Amino acid sequence: MSSTNIFQQFNGSIANLIEKPVVGASLALAARLMASAIFITAGYGKLGAGYAGTQGYMAAMGVPGAMLPLVIALELGGGIALLLGFQTRLVALLLAGFSIIAGLIFHTGADQMQQIMLMKNFAMAGGLLAFTVFGAGRLSLDGETRTRQSRS
């Protein structure tokens, strides 16, 4: 058996597994939980004592500190909406754009840590774009699946 056939079998097995409603729905929920956690914690961390420091950092990077309430609203509100699977495609698209823009503004330094942070933002945007394409899954307020959409 060739290595191509082995990988095709693995792919087929995984595809069959995630077609089971409980498995696919559980994986989509886990993905939303993991993807939303960074936005919820980042937005929450900017409240209270973290507000002034974040506002100062934004200003130092050339971004008006007056935009911070919008950032917090997007991170917290968008993160919670993503977690709950509410308006997932729209929210995921907005968070993907935010992740790319924030990465390009705040993480373009030459040192290795800044490059890692930039790539992290790009990776998050990639995952969020997958939610834009595939939706939230069954265990969500949107309650959508690709199968249902293709029938309508």
N, CA and C atoms as a LAMMPS dump frame, in Angstrom:
ITEM: TIMESTEP
0
ITEM: NUMBER OF ATOMS
456
ITEM: BOX BOUNDS ff ff ff
-5.0000000000000000e+02 5.0000000000000000e+02
-5.0000000000000000e+02 5.0000000000000000e+02
-5.0000000000000000e+02 5.0000000000000000e+02
ITEM: ATOMS id mol type element x y z
1 1 1 N 0.84 -1.17 0
2 1 2 C 0 0 0
3 1 3 C 0.894 1.247 0
4 2 1 N 0.59 2.188 -0.865
5 2 2 C 1.41 3.395 -0.964
6 2 3 C 1.069 4.371 0.161
7 3 1 N 2.007 5.285 0.407
8 3 2 C 1.776 6.281 1.457
9 3 3 C 0.588 7.175 1.104
10 4 1 N 0.352 7.417 -0.187
11 4 2 C -0.795 8.215 -0.605
12 4 3 C -2.086 7.549 -0.17
13 5 1 N -2.183 6.245 -0.349
14 5 2 C -3.384 5.518 0.056
15 5 3 C -3.588 5.565 1.563
16 6 1 N -2.497 5.471 2.318
17 6 2 C -2.595 5.531 3.774
18 6 3 C -3.165 6.876 4.2
19 7 1 N -2.64 7.955 3.618
20 7 2 C -3.137 9.284 3.976
21 7 3 C -4.579 9.473 3.52
22 8 1 N -4.949 8.936 2.383
23 8 2 C -6.336 9.01 1.929
24 8 3 C -7.249 8.267 2.897
25 9 1 N -6.792 7.125 3.407
26 9 2 C -7.579 6.38 4.378
27 9 3 C -7.743 7.176 5.672
28 10 1 N -6.647 7.783 6.135
29 10 2 C -6.741 8.614 7.341
30 10 3 C -7.715 9.765 7.127
31 11 1 N -7.582 10.448 6.001
32 11 2 C -8.486 11.558 5.7
33 11 3 C -9.925 11.088 5.648
34 12 1 N -10.149 9.965 4.997
35 12 2 C -11.499 9.418 4.91
36 12 3 C -12.054 9.051 6.274
37 13 1 N -11.222 8.468 7.116
38 13 2 C -11.665 8.104 8.466
39 13 3 C -12.032 9.341 9.281
40 14 1 N -11.211 10.376 9.177
41 14 2 C -11.504 11.617 9.901
42 14 3 C -12.791 12.241 9.366
43 15 1 N -12.955 12.268 8.046
44 15 2 C -14.171 12.823 7.452
45 15 3 C -15.4 12.059 7.924
46 16 1 N -15.314 10.743 7.968
47 16 2 C -16.443 9.936 8.44
48 16 3 C -16.746 10.221 9.908
49 17 1 N -15.696 10.397 10.703
50 17 2 C -15.879 10.655 12.122
51 17 3 C -16.587 11.982 12.365
52 18 1 N -16.137 13.037 11.694
53 18 2 C -16.734 14.35 11.952
54 18 3 C -18.107 14.508 11.315
55 19 1 N -18.489 13.597 10.416
56 19 2 C -19.85 13.629 9.876
57 19 3 C -20.877 13.154 10.892
58 20 1 N -20.424 12.474 11.942
59 20 2 C -21.336 12.088 13.024
60 20 3 C -21.733 13.37 13.738
61 21 1 N -23.03 13.648 13.841
62 21 2 C -23.472 14.936 14.394
63 21 3 C -22.866 15.286 15.743
64 22 1 N -22.782 14.351 16.662
65 22 2 C -22.267 14.675 17.989
66 22 3 C -20.776 15.018 17.937
67 23 1 N -20.03 14.37 17.074
68 23 2 C -18.595 14.636 16.97
69 23 3 C -18.347 15.993 16.313
70 24 1 N -18.969 16.218 15.168
71 24 2 C -18.782 17.491 14.47
72 24 3 C -19.229 18.678 15.296
73 25 1 N -20.378 18.546 15.953
74 25 2 C -20.889 19.639 16.784
75 25 3 C -19.973 19.89 17.979
76 26 1 N -19.468 18.838 18.572
77 26 2 C -18.571 18.991 19.72
78 26 3 C -17.258 19.642 19.316
79 27 1 N -16.723 19.25 18.177
80 27 2 C -15.47 19.864 17.708
81 27 3 C -15.669 21.341 17.372
82 28 1 N -16.8 21.684 16.758
83 28 2 C -17.073 23.089 16.433
84 28 3 C -17.205 23.91 17.713
85 29 1 N -17.878 23.358 18.72
86 29 2 C -18.008 24.051 19.998
87 29 3 C -16.64 24.246 20.658
88 30 1 N -15.824 23.198 20.66
89 30 2 C -14.476 23.303 21.236
90 30 3 C -13.654 24.349 20.484
91 31 1 N -13.771 24.39 19.171
92 31 2 C -13.033 25.371 18.371
93 31 3 C -13.479 26.786 18.716
94 32 1 N -14.793 26.989 18.865
95 32 2 C -15.28 28.322 19.231
96 32 3 C -14.803 28.717 20.623
97 33 1 N -14.8 27.773 21.541
98 33 2 C -14.329 28.049 22.897
99 33 3 C -12.868 28.484 22.874
100 34 1 N -12.037 27.743 22.164
101 34 2 C -10.613 28.074 22.111
102 34 3 C -10.356 29.385 21.375
103 35 1 N -11.062 29.618 20.272
104 35 2 C -10.839 30.835 19.493
105 35 3 C -11.344 32.074 20.227
106 36 1 N -12.423 31.935 20.972
107 36 2 C -13.004 33.099 21.651
108 36 3 C -12.244 33.483 22.916
109 37 1 N -11.565 32.541 23.539
110 37 2 C -10.919 32.784 24.834
111 37 3 C -9.933 33.943 24.788
112 38 1 N -9.152 34.049 23.743
113 38 2 C -8.142 35.113 23.678
114 38 3 C -8.789 36.492 23.579
115 39 1 N -9.913 36.573 22.863
116 39 2 C -10.582 37.869 22.716
117 39 3 C -11.298 38.271 24.002
118 40 1 N -11.962 37.316 24.638
119 40 2 C -12.668 37.613 25.878
120 40 3 C -11.685 38.05 26.964
121 41 1 N -10.605 37.299 27.129
122 41 2 C -9.639 37.66 28.175
123 41 3 C -8.909 38.965 27.847
124 42 1 N -8.604 39.201 26.573
125 42 2 C -7.926 40.45 26.201
126 42 3 C -8.846 41.644 26.42
127 43 1 N -10.105 41.526 26.028
128 43 2 C -11.054 42.621 26.233
129 43 3 C -11.28 42.907 27.707
130 44 1 N -11.454 41.854 28.484
131 44 2 C -11.66 42.004 29.924
132 44 3 C -10.429 42.622 30.589
133 45 1 N -9.25 42.232 30.151
134 45 2 C -8.011 42.741 30.724
135 45 3 C -7.783 44.227 30.466
136 46 1 N -8.473 44.765 29.482
137 46 2 C -8.331 46.189 29.164
138 46 3 C -9.253 47.048 30.021
139 47 1 N -10.148 46.424 30.76
140 47 2 C -11.059 47.166 31.639
141 47 3 C -10.349 47.49 32.953
142 48 1 N -10.847 48.472 33.647
143 48 2 C -10.302 48.802 34.969
144 48 3 C -8.859 49.252 34.908
145 49 1 N -8.008 48.584 35.677
146 49 2 C -6.607 48.99 35.82
147 49 3 C -5.838 48.905 34.5
148 50 1 N -6.238 48.021 33.593
149 50 2 C -5.525 47.873 32.33
150 50 3 C -5.867 48.922 31.282
151 51 1 N -6.896 49.721 31.552
152 51 2 C -7.383 50.678 30.556
153 51 3 C -6.337 51.733 30.208
154 52 1 N -5.83 52.42 31.2
155 52 2 C -4.887 53.526 30.957
156 52 3 C -3.615 53.031 30.283
157 53 1 N -3.096 51.903 30.73
158 53 2 C -1.879 51.363 30.131
159 53 3 C -2.081 51.001 28.669
160 54 1 N -3.221 50.393 28.36
161 54 2 C -3.511 50.031 26.972
162 54 3 C -3.686 51.273 26.124
163 55 1 N -4.378 52.263 26.657
164 55 2 C -4.59 53.512 25.929
165 55 3 C -3.255 54.192 25.625
166 56 1 N -2.355 54.19 26.582
167 56 2 C -1.028 54.775 26.381
168 56 3 C -0.225 54.011 25.338
169 57 1 N -0.306 52.679 25.381
170 57 2 C 0.41 51.851 24.399
171 57 3 C -0.131 52.113 22.994
172 58 1 N -1.46 52.202 22.882
173 58 2 C -2.054 52.487 21.572
174 58 3 C -1.55 53.831 21.046
175 59 1 N -1.56 54.846 21.89
176 59 2 C -1.112 56.18 21.482
177 59 3 C 0.356 56.157 21.067
178 60 1 N 1.172 55.4 21.8
179 60 2 C 2.595 55.302 21.46
180 60 3 C 2.81 54.64 20.103
181 61 1 N 1.858 53.819 19.685
182 61 2 C 1.952 53.138 18.39
183 61 3 C 1.226 53.904 17.287
184 62 1 N 0.737 55.105 17.601
185 62 2 C 0.096 55.947 16.602
186 62 3 C -1.394 55.704 16.429
187 63 1 N -2 54.971 17.337
188 63 2 C -3.44 54.696 17.273
189 63 3 C -4.12 55.54 18.347
190 64 1 N -5.132 56.318 17.974
191 64 2 C -5.803 57.16 18.969
192 64 3 C -6.359 56.328 20.128
193 65 1 N -6.011 56.729 21.337
194 65 2 C -6.502 56.034 22.523
195 65 3 C -8.019 56.057 22.631
196 66 1 N -8.652 57.026 21.958
197 66 2 C -10.113 57.119 21.97
198 66 3 C -10.769 55.909 21.298
199 67 1 N -10.008 55.139 20.557
200 67 2 C -10.555 53.941 19.898
201 67 3 C -10.643 52.749 20.852
202 68 1 N -10.066 52.871 22.034
203 68 2 C -10.029 51.737 22.957
204 68 3 C -11.413 51.195 23.308
205 69 1 N -12.428 52.026 23.549
206 69 2 C -13.751 51.444 23.827
207 69 3 C -14.27 50.56 22.681
208 70 1 N -13.964 50.93 21.451
209 70 2 C -14.365 50.1 20.305
210 70 3 C -13.615 48.777 20.3
211 71 1 N -12.328 48.833 20.638
212 71 2 C -11.513 47.618 20.701
213 71 3 C -12.065 46.683 21.77
214 72 1 N -12.358 47.244 22.937
215 72 2 C -12.896 46.431 24.034
216 72 3 C -14.235 45.831 23.635
217 73 1 N -15.096 46.637 23.029
218 73 2 C -16.413 46.143 22.602
219 73 3 C -16.271 45.007 21.591
220 74 1 N -15.355 45.158 20.659
221 74 2 C -15.155 44.111 19.65
222 74 3 C -14.57 42.852 20.283
223 75 1 N -13.554 43.028 21.128
224 75 2 C -12.934 41.849 21.741
225 75 3 C -13.897 41.131 22.674
226 76 1 N -14.516 41.867 23.583
227 76 2 C -15.433 41.24 24.533
228 76 3 C -16.722 40.78 23.844
229 77 1 N -17.364 41.703 23.155
230 77 2 C -18.636 41.37 22.494
231 77 3 C -18.466 40.327 21.406
232 78 1 N -17.434 40.515 20.585
233 78 2 C -17.174 39.554 19.518
234 78 3 C -16.757 38.204 20.057
235 79 1 N -15.94 38.214 21.107
236 79 2 C -15.506 36.957 21.714
237 79 3 C -16.679 36.191 22.299
238 80 1 N -17.561 36.896 23.004
239 80 2 C -18.736 36.243 23.594
240 80 3 C -19.683 35.746 22.495
241 81 1 N -19.887 36.56 21.46
242 81 2 C -20.746 36.135 20.353
243 81 3 C -20.174 34.901 19.665
244 82 1 N -18.867 34.878 19.467
245 82 2 C -18.226 33.708 18.859
246 82 3 C -18.407 32.488 19.753
247 83 1 N -18.192 32.649 21.035
248 83 2 C -18.358 31.545 21.972
249 83 3 C -19.773 30.973 21.909
250 84 1 N -20.764 31.847 21.882
251 84 2 C -22.155 31.408 21.864
252 84 3 C -22.62 30.972 20.477
253 85 1 N -21.831 31.294 19.47
254 85 2 C -22.234 30.972 18.107
255 85 3 C -23.363 31.874 17.627
256 86 1 N -23.271 33.155 17.943
257 86 2 C -24.28 34.14 17.544
258 86 3 C -23.706 35.039 16.452
259 87 1 N -24.361 35.057 15.305
260 87 2 C -23.88 35.84 14.165
261 87 3 C -22.423 35.509 13.878
262 88 1 N -22.129 34.238 13.897
263 88 2 C -20.75 33.756 13.87
264 88 3 C -19.995 34.177 12.626
265 89 1 N -20.606 34.069 11.475
266 89 2 C -19.89 34.403 10.233
267 89 3 C -19.468 35.865 10.227
268 90 1 N -20.369 36.759 10.583
269 90 2 C -20.057 38.185 10.621
270 90 3 C -19.01 38.493 11.688
271 91 1 N -19.235 37.987 12.903
272 91 2 C -18.308 38.243 14.01
273 91 3 C -16.914 37.701 13.689
274 92 1 N -16.861 36.495 13.139
275 92 2 C -15.563 35.898 12.813
276 92 3 C -14.834 36.73 11.752
277 93 1 N -15.563 37.226 10.773
278 93 2 C -14.945 38.06 9.739
279 93 3 C -14.398 39.353 10.347
280 94 1 N -15.168 39.972 11.235
281 94 2 C -14.704 41.201 11.896
282 94 3 C -13.478 40.936 12.769
283 95 1 N -13.508 39.853 13.533
284 95 2 C -12.367 39.53 14.393
285 95 3 C -11.136 39.147 13.569
286 96 1 N -11.342 38.51 12.426
287 96 2 C -10.206 38.186 11.551
288 96 3 C -9.552 39.468 11.041
289 97 1 N -10.368 40.402 10.57
290 97 2 C -9.836 41.681 10.109
291 97 3 C -9.12 42.423 11.224
292 98 1 N -9.727 42.437 12.397
293 98 2 C -9.112 43.076 13.566
294 98 3 C -7.768 42.43 13.893
295 99 1 N -7.702 41.117 13.858
296 99 2 C -6.459 40.399 14.183
297 99 3 C -5.345 40.749 13.208
298 100 1 N -5.678 40.835 11.938
299 100 2 C -4.674 41.179 10.92
300 100 3 C -4.201 42.619 11.098
301 101 1 N -5.151 43.537 11.24
302 101 2 C -4.789 44.95 11.396
303 101 3 C -3.986 45.169 12.671
304 102 1 N -4.439 44.586 13.786
305 102 2 C -3.712 44.741 15.058
306 102 3 C -2.313 44.153 14.951
307 103 1 N -2.181 43.019 14.291
308 103 2 C -0.866 42.415 14.113
309 103 3 C 0.066 43.319 13.321
310 104 1 N -0.469 43.902 12.262
311 104 2 C 0.363 44.777 11.418
312 104 3 C 0.726 46.084 12.118
313 105 1 N -0.13 46.555 12.993
314 105 2 C 0.165 47.801 13.713
315 105 3 C 1.091 47.555 14.897
316 106 1 N 0.817 46.522 15.685
317 106 2 C 1.487 46.36 16.978
318 106 3 C 2.596 45.312 16.998
319 107 1 N 2.706 44.49 15.955
320 107 2 C 3.673 43.382 16.025
321 107 3 C 4.573 43.277 14.787
322 108 1 N 5.03 44.4 14.284
323 108 2 C 5.911 44.353 13.109
324 108 3 C 7.366 44.602 13.467
325 109 1 N 7.685 44.536 14.756
326 109 2 C 9.072 44.724 15.178
327 109 3 C 9.977 43.63 14.638
328 110 1 N 11.25 43.914 14.623
329 110 2 C 12.224 42.978 14.052
330 110 3 C 12.585 41.834 14.988
331 111 1 N 12.311 41.991 16.293
332 111 2 C 12.721 40.92 17.201
333 111 3 C 11.817 39.7 17.043
334 112 1 N 12.341 38.574 17.443
335 112 2 C 11.671 37.291 17.221
336 112 3 C 10.305 37.231 17.908
337 113 1 N 10.165 37.766 19.099
338 113 2 C 8.893 37.716 19.807
339 113 3 C 7.81 38.477 19.042
340 114 1 N 8.155 39.622 18.479
341 114 2 C 7.173 40.38 17.707
342 114 3 C 6.759 39.613 16.443
343 115 1 N 7.704 38.944 15.826
344 115 2 C 7.377 38.139 14.644
345 115 3 C 6.466 36.972 15.006
346 116 1 N 6.709 36.358 16.161
347 116 2 C 5.839 35.275 16.626
348 116 3 C 4.434 35.81 16.902
349 117 1 N 4.345 36.97 17.527
350 117 2 C 3.038 37.569 17.811
351 117 3 C 2.301 37.917 16.518
352 118 1 N 3.026 38.396 15.523
353 118 2 C 2.406 38.685 14.227
354 118 3 C 1.86 37.407 13.597
355 119 1 N 2.657 36.347 13.62
356 119 2 C 2.205 35.076 13.05
357 119 3 C 1.027 34.502 13.839
358 120 1 N 1.018 34.719 15.163
359 120 2 C -0.115 34.299 15.997
360 120 3 C -1.381 34.999 15.543
361 121 1 N -1.286 36.306 15.3
362 121 2 C -2.448 37.047 14.823
363 121 3 C -2.92 36.527 13.47
364 122 1 N -1.979 36.234 12.587
365 122 2 C -2.352 35.693 11.279
366 122 3 C -2.994 34.314 11.416
367 123 1 N -2.466 33.487 12.309
368 123 2 C -3.043 32.155 12.523
369 123 3 C -4.458 32.268 13.08
370 124 1 N -4.656 33.191 14.022
371 124 2 C -6.01 33.404 14.558
372 124 3 C -6.944 33.855 13.442
373 125 1 N -6.481 34.751 12.602
374 125 2 C -7.314 35.222 11.493
375 125 3 C -7.676 34.065 10.572
376 126 1 N -6.743 33.169 10.323
377 126 2 C -7.036 32.009 9.481
378 126 3 C -8.124 31.138 10.075
379 127 1 N -8.04 30.864 11.364
380 127 2 C -9.081 30.082 12.025
381 127 3 C -10.42 30.787 11.996
382 128 1 N -10.403 32.09 12.204
383 128 2 C -11.641 32.867 12.17
384 128 3 C -12.256 32.884 10.772
385 129 1 N -11.416 32.923 9.753
386 129 2 C -11.946 32.867 8.387
387 129 3 C -12.617 31.52 8.118
388 130 1 N -12.13 30.458 8.76
389 130 2 C -12.799 29.161 8.621
390 130 3 C -14.205 29.227 9.217
391 131 1 N -14.373 29.915 10.358
392 131 2 C -15.721 30.107 10.911
393 131 3 C -16.584 30.928 9.958
394 132 1 N -15.981 31.893 9.276
395 132 2 C -16.719 32.691 8.306
396 132 3 C -17.25 31.796 7.188
397 133 1 N -16.456 30.844 6.758
398 133 2 C -16.855 29.942 5.674
399 133 3 C -17.834 28.877 6.156
400 134 1 N -17.533 28.232 7.29
401 134 2 C -18.277 27.044 7.701
402 134 3 C -19.342 27.299 8.762
403 135 1 N -19.343 28.467 9.382
404 135 2 C -20.337 28.765 10.394
405 135 3 C -19.968 28.2 11.749
406 136 1 N -20.931 28.266 12.67
407 136 2 C -20.699 27.934 14.077
408 136 3 C -20.927 26.471 14.405
409 137 1 N -21.669 25.779 13.597
410 137 2 C -22.014 24.399 13.907
411 137 3 C -23.354 24.305 14.612
412 138 1 N -23.766 23.091 14.89
413 138 2 C -25.095 22.839 15.457
414 138 3 C -25.266 23.357 16.875
415 139 1 N -24.254 23.199 17.712
416 139 2 C -24.352 23.615 19.112
417 139 3 C -24.027 25.099 19.229
418 140 1 N -24.913 25.923 18.703
419 140 2 C -24.688 27.363 18.686
420 140 3 C -26.04 28.06 18.61
421 141 1 N -26.036 29.347 18.912
422 141 2 C -27.271 30.115 18.736
423 141 3 C -27.645 30.208 17.265
424 142 1 N -26.64 30.232 16.401
425 142 2 C -26.922 30.21 14.961
426 142 3 C -27.509 28.862 14.559
427 143 1 N -27.029 27.784 15.191
428 143 2 C -27.533 26.435 14.941
429 143 3 C -27.455 25.999 13.494
430 144 1 N -26.421 26.435 12.792
431 144 2 C -26.345 26.121 11.373
432 144 3 C -25.341 25.026 11.072
433 145 1 N -25.581 24.389 9.966
434 145 2 C -24.641 23.4 9.443
435 145 3 C -24.53 23.646 7.948
436 146 1 N -23.482 23.187 7.37
437 146 2 C -23.319 23.31 5.902
438 146 3 C -24.395 22.544 5.188
439 147 1 N -24.776 21.382 5.727
440 147 2 C -25.797 20.564 5.077
441 147 3 C -27.102 21.329 4.972
442 148 1 N -27.51 21.96 6.065
443 148 2 C -28.755 22.71 6.053
444 148 3 C -28.696 23.842 5.044
445 149 1 N -27.587 24.534 4.966
446 149 2 C -27.461 25.645 4.044
447 149 3 C -27.529 25.18 2.604
448 150 1 N -26.943 24.033 2.307
449 150 2 C -26.928 23.592 0.925
450 150 3 C -28.32 23.151 0.471
451 151 1 N -29.218 22.812 1.404
452 151 2 C -30.568 22.402 1.043
453 151 3 C -31.476 23.593 0.79
454 152 1 N -31.149 24.764 1.375
455 152 2 C -32.062 25.893 1.233
456 152 3 C -31.894 26.631 -0.06
